[in-house]
Amino acid sequence: MKNNNQTEKMRISFDLDEVLFVSPKTHKIEKPPIFPFSVMYKERVRFGATELINKLQELGYEVWVYTSSYRTQSYIKKLFKLYHIRFDGIVNAQRHLAEVQRDNKTILPQKLPNRYRISLHIDDETIVCTLGQQYGYNTYQLNAQDDDWKEKIIERAAEIKKNLGN
């Protein structure tokens, strides 16, 4: 039960590869960081990511990264700081294995956003999105270049928030 002066924010998570990190050959990208950071960080960020993540946070959502990659939390924080993005939480492969899979004999999916009270997870992988129905988490599948991706995610988040009664 929530107490009156404690409102829990709805959490939204993004996968990294092919969602926030994209190829400039197939997607529009944010302007790469200046040298030497452009060499240190090879990944290129999807165009509009900075605007979307900051907008979601302005709207009162917590924004997380949930990735199956082994990039460190420190690496992810430092890279996105160059784009003026600060995440509220980061789950990478190490954290997922330690906190979700643990000593469970059954192999669990590579991502279980609901274990972190994440209400909406954005991913490019069909399997991750399909497993959402089985494991009880909401997804938005994003892979191809889509100029309206920001608006669609904001709309999906608002729909879920409304359904949760937040």
C-alpha positions in Angstrom: 0.0 0.0 0.0 1.4 3.4 -1.0 1.3 6.2 1.5 -0.1 9.5 0.4 3.2 11.4 -0.1 4.9 8.5 -1.8 3.9 8.0 -5.4 5.6 5.3 -7.3 6.6 6.2 -10.8 5.9 3.9 -13.7 9.1 2.3 -15.1 10.0 2.0 -18.8 13.0 0.1 -20.0 14.9 0.1 -23.3 17.1 -2.6 -24.8 20.4 -1.3 -26.1 21.4 -3.2 -29.3 19.1 -2.4 -32.3 16.9 -0.2 -30.1 19.0 2.6 -28.6 22.2 1.6 -30.4 21.6 1.4 -34.2 23.6 1.2 -37.4 24.0 4.5 -39.3 23.6 2.4 -42.4 20.0 1.5 -41.5 18.8 4.2 -39.1 19.0 7.9 -38.4 21.4 8.6 -35.6 22.1 11.3 -33.1 25.2 13.3 -33.8 28.2 11.2 -32.5 30.1 12.5 -29.5 33.2 14.6 -30.2 36.7 13.2 -30.4 38.1 11.3 -28.5 34.7 10.0 -27.2 33.6 9.1 -30.7 36.5 6.6 -30.8 36.1 5.4 -27.2 32.4 4.7 -27.7 31.7 3.0 -31.1 28.0 2.7 -30.6 25.7 5.1 -32.4 22.5 6.3 -30.7 19.1 6.2 -32.5 18.0 9.7 -33.6 15.5 11.0 -31.1 16.6 8.9 -28.1 17.8 11.9 -26.1 14.6 13.8 -26.7 12.4 10.8 -26.0 14.1 9.7 -22.8 14.2 13.2 -21.4 10.5 13.7 -22.3 9.5 10.4 -20.6 11.3 11.5 -17.4 9.6 15.0 -17.6 6.3 13.2 -17.9 7.1 11.4 -14.6 8.3 8.0 -15.8 11.5 6.3 -14.6 13.6 5.2 -17.6 15.8 2.2 -17.3 18.1 0.2 -19.6 17.5 -3.6 -19.6 20.0 -5.3 -21.8 21.4 -8.8 -22.2 24.8 -7.3 -23.1 27.7 -7.5 -20.8 28.6 -3.8 -21.1 29.2 -2.5 -17.6 26.8 -0.1 -15.9 29.6 2.4 -15.7 30.2 2.2 -19.4 26.5 2.7 -20.2 26.2 5.7 -17.8 29.3 7.4 -19.2 28.3 6.9 -22.8 24.8 8.2 -22.3 26.0 11.1 -20.2 27.6 12.4 -23.5 24.0 12.5 -24.9 22.6 14.3 -21.8 20.7 11.1 -20.8 20.6 9.8 -17.2 19.0 6.5 -16.6 17.1 5.7 -13.4 18.3 2.1 -13.4 20.4 -0.3 -15.5 20.1 -4.0 -15.7 22.8 -5.7 -17.8 23.6 -9.4 -18.2 25.6 -9.6 -15.0 22.9 -8.1 -12.9 20.2 -10.2 -14.5 22.1 -13.4 -13.9 22.9 -12.4 -10.3 19.4 -11.2 -9.3 17.0 -13.0 -11.6 18.5 -16.2 -12.8 20.5 -16.8 -9.5 20.6 -20.5 -8.7 17.3 -21.2 -10.4 17.5 -24.7 -12.0 15.1 -23.6 -14.8 16.7 -21.4 -17.4 14.7 -18.2 -17.3 14.4 -15.8 -20.3 17.3 -13.3 -20.9 15.0 -10.5 -19.7 12.2 -10.4 -17.2 11.3 -6.7 -16.8 8.5 -7.3 -14.3 11.1 -8.6 -11.8 12.3 -5.0 -11.6 8.7 -3.5 -11.5 9.2 -2.3 -15.1 5.8 -1.7 -16.7 6.9 -1.3 -20.3 9.9 -2.8 -22.0 11.0 -1.6 -25.5 13.0 -4.3 -27.5 13.7 -5.3 -31.0 13.6 -9.1 -30.5 10.3 -10.9 -31.2 11.1 -13.6 -28.7 11.5 -11.0 -25.8 8.2 -9.3 -26.9 6.3 -12.6 -27.2 7.5 -13.9 -23.8 6.0 -10.8 -22.3 2.5 -12.3 -22.6 3.7 -15.6 -21.0 5.6 -13.9 -18.2 3.3 -10.9 -17.5 5.1 -7.8 -18.8 4.2 -5.2 -21.4 6.4 -4.7 -24.5 6.7 -2.5 -27.5 8.6 -4.0 -30.4 10.9 -1.5 -32.2 13.4 -2.5 -34.9 13.1 -0.9 -38.3 13.7 2.8 -38.9 10.5 4.6 -37.8 10.3 8.4 -37.7 7.3 8.2 -35.4 8.9 5.9 -32.8 9.0 8.5 -30.0 5.3 9.3 -30.3 4.3 5.7 -30.4 6.3 4.8 -27.3 4.8 7.8 -25.4 1.4 6.7 -26.5 2.0 3.1 -25.4 3.3 4.2 -22.0 0.3 6.5 -21.4 -2.0 3.6 -22.3 -0.3 1.2 -19.9 -0.2 3.9 -17.2 -3.9 4.5 -17.6 -4.6 0.7 -17.4 -2.5 0.5 -14.2 -4.5 3.4 -12.7 -1.3 5.5 -12.1 
